Amino acid sequence: MNTHIEKLRAQISKVYLGDSPAIDWIICCLLSRGHVLLEDVPGVGKTLLASTLAKSIDCPFSRIQLTPDMLPADLLGVSIFSRDGGELRFQPGPIFTSILLADEINRTTPRTQSALLEAMSESQVSIEGVTHPLNKPFMVVATQNPAEFEGTYPLPENQLDRFLMRISMGYPNAQAEVELLDLRPATTILEHVTPVIHANDVIDMQNQVDAVHLSEPIRQYIVEIARASRESSEILVGLSPRGSLALAQAARAWAWMDGRTFVEPDDVLALLVPVCAHRIMIDGAATGAHWKLAAELIESIARLVPSPV
């Protein structure tokens, strides 16, 4: 196991006392150069997990609370006329950072949500005909409450597809919740969190993940799962090629985190739900029950696809 991963996991575990798979998934997403959507009911630690990850890395961090009256310029930045120089000067917005915590992303309007698309896809922002590159590494950690809550704007499919993973947090177990009441980590521990790895360490690990071997049988396995989802009578729209690419890259990171230089079928299966469930379309509104059904469908499809030896 890489020592940087051990430090990062141990640091986050001190503050976030919830489900441990969520910690590994969000680290995997970081190593895959992906973005993550944390979705669950209020009060289960979504913002706490994202903030702890950001504070554990020595890199720029911005947090923005998204609201219905927010405009794209509030996120991206705006050109301001300078009376001293007599010219327009670009004032960067909070998106010009390494880790952006977009809190309650479904509280803001689709117009502002769409302002993230170019940044998440190409790590750049185009404003008034000028392209501005973003930092490396760059990661969007967005949180949202389930769509059935009042006053929300559900993310459209093309925006959901930009997130490498959608993670459902779940409630902590009884022992963890008792410990939570005693420690109150959000008020007593989070403010004392210090970086345990540097931005350059993250970039180096991302490059190592790219070198993890994805054999021909594993590539075929991923494609067969994607094609099976497209052919299912219970799914309106199956996994796109972007979904296959996302699953392959996440599997590389998962294998690397386990200390291997090659991907196994179990790596693919371990990430099937967080990487793929939000990318398929089924009947019904995007509610919590919808996501649960999507997860069950993608898992049942994968069981029908022969696993490579």
Steps between C-alpha positions, in 0.01 A plus 500: 500500500631845407596705806327811364173308475541369855557854631205638309264223609610526864458878501149489355396216733578718803237752396246313289364213708255367242516222245861406422437408131409865438852601605665256261262597219572871530878435508462276195315780325781744577763262360289448186489877430124477542230697676267365766137563593416429863126448535293417803263648754617805701726445797691183410840665444515585130660842549718368783646225280569740213655766726724247673630368168577852380675605822711182498668603173739795478328672208252786442148431624176691447154442637192657351147470635275479196166682522209569262607862441858416406623587149773329291725804551489440877666166434725568201601862550432831329685779318511823698588843360809643664497879527874501564596308187199596292442140396301191588668263742386145558417420861517119538214326680519218756527238224867597454626260765615139529211357700162669469229408748171585330263467792135412423545517123135423437393813689619722216342545157592295190665810352754511781535121513595497131782748568692205644483286186807629316708511818412141589557366148808691387649661815459844348254788495411717199382850589440781250691312230806436719593152623639477852667171607424367847741368762645151509368299668142619459203326656138596558343350810129579482239420762126482458192395687271249328287649223176436687589777749325835444676782318742291294594496131587141400822472302440411133648181357784675315613665824474179702715328238786742577531356850723196512318375809176558683535390861214441740629563851256303716464527875791416736474185705391523863853497644620769260200718581567471874861603435372784282297641788809496722758639257287743294769488227355780286560752779792353693720313251442639150651841575824331613539282189832566326623377160658155496587494127587764241338584167808364321451168681145482362621571146771235534249242622262585216781438252575165663132404474515567124772235473292224662450220247151440362514165320301410190262266693426775755438755225266254331328437834428871551368539146274195536348645819439830321343329196281284723367813671410647159316185398303461823124542463484656849742784417408789271859615440795283595864579567663729245862459383586776749359273770723215384802730509408618848465144629835401350687797649340457842590129494863593430500728806330236715761241402784745566358580844514125570869495407462335161618603153217320321119502514298198610128432437425568867630856458238558231221349710597699810445827314203402290233679707679829586632541144212366290165520681455875443584466129209279400145624439194312619134591533404736781629817660853528639410417858673289761293199394606565140870483588449185704324330209772614257766350728311170522458488122866563418607239756257241360626568147861456609415160653387381157828597335766226527797614704844450345731256675 
